[in-house]
Amino acid sequence: MRCQIVAVLFCSVFWYNTLMTQDKKFPDGFLWGAATSAHQVEGDNRNDWTEWEKKNAERLSKTNGAKYPPENYISDQACDHYSRYEEDFDIAKSLGHNAHRFSIEWSRVEPEEGKFDEKEIEHYRDVIRALRERGMEPFVTLWHWTNPIWFAEAGGWENKKATEYFVRYVEKVVDVLGDVKFWITMNEQEAFARHGYFTKDRPPATGTIFTAYHVLKKLVHAHEQAYQVIKNIRPKSLVGFSESRVFFEPYNRLPHNLLATKLIAWWRNNAFFDQFVKHSDFIGQQYYFHSRVRLNPFVSHWGFQYNENKKVSDMGWELYPEGLYHVLTDLTKYKKPIYITENGLADARDEHRAWFIREHVRWMKKAMDEGADVRGYFYWSLLDNFEWDKGFWPRFGLVEVNYQTLERTIRPSAWEYKKIIMDHEA
C-alpha cells in the first residue's frame, strides 16, 4: 500500500511539473520579431512629414530649450535602412526573429497622383524577398502616417476623394508585391487624427476635435474598402490594422472618476475600434501606456493621470507591463487573432529593456493562458530611429545606430530577447 501511495505521489508531482512546463511554452508557429516604419528608418523620403519637419525644426528645438539642435528634428538619411535593409535583416535573423513588420512609403510608390514608380515597387519586392530568404514572415503595413505631398496638398484625409486615392494605392501595391500573407492597412489611426487635427502638434496641424472625429471616421471607411480590395486580389491573405490601446483604470471608485475613465478610454482607444475590427481578420495591438484616471480641478490639466511611475523610460513614460495583460483580456471579446505589433521603450543606456521585454512577454503569456488568441510579438523597434516630433534622441532600438557613421551595434537586451525566443518560454 505504501509503495502505491509513493507511486501516486511521484506521478502527481511528475505530471504537475510537466503541465507547469507546458504552460510556459508558446505554441508552434508563434511569430517573434521587431517592427519599423518607412519614414522612421529608410531615409531620404519626401512626403508631408519631411515638409513639416523643415518648417518646424527650429520651433521644436526652441520649445525644448535648445537641448537638441534643429537637425535632431529633420529625418534626412535616418538609418539609411533603404540601402541597408539586407544588413539589418541579417542582424534580425541572428537575433532569432522569424518575422518582421515594416511599412511601405506611399510617397515613394506614388510620387505623383496616379503615377506609380516601378523602381520603388521593385525595391519593396526585394525587401519582401530578402525577408523570405532569411525565413522571416513579412508583416506589411500599407500606411504608417506619412502621405504623398500631392495628397496632402489636395487636403489629405479631409478630401472627399481621400478613400478613393488610398484604395487605388492599396490595389496597386497588393497586386504587384506578390503573395504576402499579412497586410496591415493602417497604423494608429486615433493618434494620427488626434495629433494632426486636434492637438495639432503633427502634420497636417490644422482643424478641431470635430475635424479629428471626421477624419477618424474617414479612416474607418478607407480601411473597410482596402480590406475588400486586398481580399479580392489575395483571398488567402490575412488583413488587419494596428491600434494603440491604453490600459485605463480609475484612481478610485468614486463615480466621477469611473465616468471620466470610460469617456477618456472611449476616445483614446479609438471611438471606431469596433468598426475596424468588423472588417479585419486580426487585430494589431500596440501597447505603451497605462493611466490611472483621477479628476482633480485643483491641479493643472485637472490631474487626469496619477500613475506611480516606479520605472519610466527616457521619455518619462511609465513602464507598466501588467497593463498589456488587461488590454489583451479586453480584446478577447472580439474573438479575433491578436498580434502585438508594437511594444517598446526609449532606453539609451539599455538599463530596463531586457526586463521590459521579459515582463511584457510574461503578462502576454498569462493573457494567452486565459484565452487571448495572441499569435505574435513585435518589439518596437529593431533599430534606433527618427521618433517623429521628438526626432533622433529617443533610443528605442534593439540595435543602436550611430547616426554619424550609421554603424549598427546590437544591444545586450537584444540577446536577452533572443533567449526568450529560443526557449519559447515566458
SULZI-V588110 format. One record per helix or strand. SS is the DSSP state (h for helix, s for strand). FROM is the first residue (numbers start at 1). TO is the last residue. If there is no record, write none. Layout:
BEGIN
ss={SS SS}
from={FROM FROM}
to={TO TO}
END
This chain:
BEGIN
ss={h s s h h h h s h s s h s h h h s h h s s h h s s h s s s h s h s s h s s h s}
from={2 25 31 38 48 70 81 99 106 112 115 118 137 149 156 162 182 189 209 238 247 255 273 282 290 300 305 312 318 322 337 353 374 383 388 399 408 412 425}
to={24 25 35 41 63 73 94 103 109 112 115 133 141 153 158 176 187 198 233 244 250 268 278 286 293 303 305 312 318 334 342 369 380 383 390 401 410 423 425}
END
